[in-house]
């Protein structure tokens, strides 16, 4: 369709600020231009701030983490933001490092589940208290602490009850910390971004990684920009469904 002057102005501003456009935005612009304008203003907060707290490359890496996370898996956004990250100077190795960090999200099944199992065991009279760690478990704890720079109590019961899982996870999650090139602050912001996302909201991990990010030198404005980026995932309701609405409405 031919765009009105208002619609064309919104589209031009969207492309200028966000550097992208596509069929979902075109359909939304046809259906409700005021909504596209409001979303542009919402999503552009970190991009209109000059100077920004985070570099454009780091912003795009955080978008990749949020969209690629197992709790979200928004493929169009992954493609868009990988391309934008490359354009902003990220290397394939750096983007792969973000994907490796984001792939650790699955361990939250154990982070949540094992403490609950312990609660149930205690309630059922099947557990009196934690068993002392053996030599192997002490070594694994020391290796994790040395590599990741922290220890948290939600690892205690996993290490005690399932050292095989813990050992395998340490090796898996430590790869980007051994071979990656992103600074630790950025790694921790990646963890924060997918923990804070509306499709995950993993509070214990978010609080831990906020503390770690601050310890690695992250500033409050940098953390707030991370939240601004993670806060826009709700638009994927519209980017996914608006083209379907436009198609079905046209058929009728």
C-alpha positions in Angstrom: 0.0 0.0 0.0 1.0 3.6 -0.4 2.1 5.1 2.9 0.6 8.3 4.2 2.9 11.1 5.1 2.7 10.1 8.8 3.5 6.5 8.1 6.4 7.4 5.9 7.8 9.7 8.5 7.6 7.0 11.1 9.3 4.5 8.8 12.1 6.8 7.9 12.7 7.6 11.6 12.6 3.9 12.5 15.2 3.0 9.9 17.4 6.0 10.9 17.4 5.2 14.6 17.2 1.4 14.6 18.9 0.6 11.3 16.4 -2.0 10.2 13.0 -2.6 8.7 11.0 -5.6 7.5 7.7 -7.0 6.7 6.4 -7.2 10.3 7.0 -3.5 10.8 5.4 -2.8 7.4 2.3 -4.7 8.4 2.1 -3.0 11.9 2.6 0.4 10.3 -0.4 -0.3 8.1 -2.5 -1.5 11.0 -1.6 1.0 13.7 1.1 3.6 13.0 0.7 5.1 16.4 1.8 1.8 18.0 4.9 1.6 15.8 5.8 5.2 16.7 5.4 4.4 20.4 7.5 1.2 20.1 10.2 3.2 18.3 10.4 5.6 21.1 10.5 2.8 23.7 13.1 0.7 22.0 15.2 3.7 21.0 16.0 4.8 24.6 19.5 3.5 24.6 20.2 4.4 21.0 19.2 8.1 21.3 21.4 8.6 24.4 24.6 10.3 23.4 27.0 9.1 24.4 25.6 5.8 25.3 26.8 3.8 28.3 27.4 0.7 26.1 29.0 0.5 22.7 26.7 -0.4 19.8 28.6 -3.7 19.5 27.8 -4.7 23.1 24.2 -3.6 22.7 23.8 -5.8 19.7 25.5 -8.7 21.6 22.9 -8.3 24.4 20.0 -8.4 21.9 21.5 -11.7 20.5 21.6 -13.2 24.0 18.0 -12.2 24.8 16.6 -13.5 21.5 18.7 -16.7 21.3 18.0 -17.8 24.9 16.3 -21.1 25.2 13.4 -19.4 26.9 12.8 -17.1 23.9 14.3 -18.5 20.7 13.1 -15.6 18.5 14.9 -16.6 15.3 14.2 -13.4 13.2 15.7 -11.3 16.0 18.7 -13.5 16.3 19.4 -13.1 12.6 18.8 -9.4 12.6 21.0 -8.7 15.7 23.8 -11.1 14.6 24.0 -9.1 11.3 23.9 -5.8 13.3 26.6 -7.0 15.7 28.9 -7.9 12.7 28.2 -4.5 11.2 29.1 -2.9 14.6 32.5 -4.7 14.6 31.8 -7.9 16.5 33.8 -10.9 15.4 32.2 -14.3 14.7 34.2 -15.5 17.7 32.7 -12.9 20.0 29.2 -13.7 18.8 29.9 -17.4 19.3 31.1 -16.6 22.8 27.7 -14.9 23.6 25.9 -18.0 22.3 28.1 -20.2 24.6 27.3 -18.0 27.6 23.6 -18.0 26.7 23.6 -21.8 26.3 24.2 -22.2 30.1 20.6 -21.1 30.8 19.5 -24.8 31.0 21.3 -25.4 34.3 18.6 -23.4 36.0 16.5 -26.5 36.0 19.0 -27.9 38.5 19.5 -24.6 40.3 15.8 -24.4 41.0 15.0 -28.2 41.2 17.8 -29.5 43.4 17.1 -27.1 46.4 13.4 -28.0 46.1 14.3 -31.7 46.1 16.3 -31.1 49.3 13.3 -29.3 50.9 11.1 -32.3 50.1 13.6 -34.8 51.4 13.8 -32.9 54.7 10.0 -32.7 54.9 9.7 -36.4 54.3 12.3 -37.2 56.9 14.7 -38.5 54.3 17.5 -36.0 54.9 19.1 -34.7 58.1 21.5 -32.2 56.6 24.3 -31.8 54.1 27.0 -34.4 53.8 30.6 -33.3 54.0 32.3 -32.8 50.6 34.9 -35.3 49.6 38.2 -34.6 48.0 36.8 -34.6 44.4 34.0 -32.2 45.4 36.3 -29.8 47.1 38.5 -29.8 44.0 35.5 -29.1 41.7 34.4 -26.2 44.0 37.8 -24.7 43.9 38.1 -25.0 40.1 34.7 -23.4 39.6 35.6 -20.5 42.0 38.9 -20.0 40.3 37.5 -19.9 36.8 34.3 -18.0 37.5 35.4 -15.8 40.3 32.6 -16.5 42.7 30.7 -19.2 44.6 27.0 -19.2 45.5 25.1 -21.3 47.9 22.7 -22.6 45.2 25.6 -24.7 43.9 26.1 -26.4 47.3 23.4 -29.0 47.0 24.1 -29.8 43.3 27.8 -30.4 44.1 26.8 -32.6 47.1 24.1 -34.7 45.4 25.2 -34.8 41.8 29.0 -34.1 41.4 29.0 -35.8 37.9 26.5 -33.1 36.7 28.4 -30.4 38.4 31.7 -31.4 36.9 30.3 -31.6 33.4 28.6 -28.3 33.8 31.8 -26.6 35.1 33.6 -27.8 32.0 30.7 -26.7 29.7 30.1 -23.3 31.2 33.8 -22.5 31.6 34.7 -22.7 27.8 34.0 -19.0 27.1 35.9 -18.0 30.3 39.0 -20.0 29.2 39.0 -19.2 25.5 36.7 -16.1 25.0 37.9 -12.6 24.4 35.0 -10.5 25.7 35.8 -8.7 29.0 34.3 -10.3 32.1 32.0 -7.3 32.6 30.4 -8.0 29.2 30.1 -11.7 30.0 28.2 -10.9 33.2 25.9 -8.5 31.4 25.0 -11.3 28.9 24.0 -13.5 31.8 22.0 -10.6 33.3 20.2 -9.9 30.0 18.8 -13.4 29.6 18.1 -13.8 33.3 16.1 -10.5 33.3 14.2 -11.3 30.1 10.4 -11.6 30.5 10.6 -15.1 29.2 12.9 -16.2 32.0 12.9 -13.9 35.1 15.4 -16.0 37.0 15.8 -13.8 40.1 18.6 -15.7 41.9 20.8 -15.7 38.9 20.1 -12.1 38.0 21.0 -10.9 41.5 24.2 -12.9 41.4 25.3 -11.7 38.0 24.4 -8.1 38.8 26.8 -8.3 41.7 29.4 -10.0 39.5 29.0 -7.3 36.8 29.5 -4.5 39.3 32.6 -6.4 40.7 34.0 -6.5 37.2 33.6 -2.7 36.7 30.1 -2.4 35.2 28.5 1.0 35.9 24.9 1.6 36.8 24.2 3.3 33.5 25.6 0.2 31.7 23.4 -2.1 33.7 20.3 0.1 33.0 21.0 0.0 29.3 21.1 -3.8 29.5 17.6 -3.7 31.2 16.4 -1.3 28.5 17.5 -3.8 25.8 16.0 -6.8 27.6 12.7 -5.0 28.2 11.6 -4.8 24.6 11.1 -8.6 24.0 7.4 -8.1 24.4 7.2 -6.6 20.9 7.7 -10.1 19.5 4.0 -10.7 20.2 3.3 -8.1 17.5 6.2 -8.9 15.1 5.0 -12.5 15.0 1.3 -12.0 14.9 0.7 -8.8 13.0 1.7 -10.3 9.6 -0.7 -13.1 10.3 -3.5 -10.6 11.2 -2.8 -8.7 8.0 -2.9 -11.8 5.9 -6.1 -13.2 7.4 -7.8 -9.8 7.3 -6.9 -9.4 3.7 -8.4 -12.8 2.8 -11.7 -11.6 4.3 
